[in-house]
Amino acid sequence: MALRDTSIDPLLLESARHQFIEKGFAKASVLEICKNAGVTTGALYIRYKGKAELYDALVEDAVAMMEKFMEHADVDIEHLSDKELLSSWYADKHRLGSFFDMFENVREQFTLLLTCSEGTKYQNFHHDFANRMTEVDYRYYSEAYRRGFAAEKVTKEQMHIYLTAYWELFYEPFIHGMTRSEIDDLCAGIARWIDWRALLGLPEKMPF
């Protein structure tokens, strides 16, 4: 039995990545992907059903990272200590930097997900992610309100709008190709601009 030539996969993936960046997913051509990779279409279809599976393979690490982040945030909030409950809302530039580190680890794939997902199953991922984070963060806020820490009354719809704008601040630097150093310079400004403490009516400083 002949062994599969594994050297072809990275050639196809790199060619597909360039096609998606240059033309977008919808206009990317399987024939061009194969031609630029120096392989036949038959070789591609042995490995992938088509360009959708190529795209999935290219962004799978970024998607897995986002899923892991959401799973980590989705905890039994009622059993959190007051400090654990409130700490997520007091974001300084260092905490924001840790979020950017998460995306930086999969920068190439994450940028592809942000800029070239139109026509794929991930084309609404910005909206879907904001929806899922709204469910999680609204529970954090509601518990903070119940415990008497949050003074402002915020609806779930308002929270969704806040979070949609908030996460766009993390997407845009990658869309614009900013370096990690440039992103670090941006973090302090983001921390000042998005003041969850003031937005939710939390104590000016962590009361612990």
Phi, psi and omega in degrees: 000128182288139177280143178292136179280099184285350180288344183284326185304309180297329177294316179295316182294318180293319178296317179296319180301315179296320179296316181294320179293318184285319189242351187083161184297313187300322184265356178294140184251129176299321179298317179292321178301314180293317180300313182290336177275347181075032180229167178274161176296329177299320179296324178294312186289343171293328186259325184223149179288339181167195186289337177297318179289328174297315179297315179303317181295326182288330185251004188299324180292321178294318178296317179297322178297316179295320179296317180297320179299315181293321179296321180294324182281335186273084184243175177283093191295326183299337182264004176285147172289165178302319181295316179296321182295317187273336188301328183292339182273344181263077186267117173258183185296332180288319178293318177297323178299326179292328175294315179296326176301319180301315180286325181298327181297337178231039188308309185299314180290320181296319179295321177297321178295322182286324191253342188229029184268353180302125181096354177254175178290352180259010188296337179253022188296327177303311182292317181296319179295317179298320178298314182292320178290331176298316179301317181289307186290331178291330175292321176299312180297314183299322179290322177296322178293317180298324181277359176088013180271325181265122183267336183272138176272118183238130178277164178295324178297318177297318179299320179299317180294316178301314184289325176299314178294320182299311183288334175299331178296335177272334181281316190302319179301326179283323176299323181271002175070029179293146176285165179297325178295318178295323178294320177301319179295332182282334188301318181297320179294320178296318180298323178286324185287317178260095180254089182299328179302311180289323184296321184260357180073037179276162177305147183302323177233155176303123185278037182223000000 
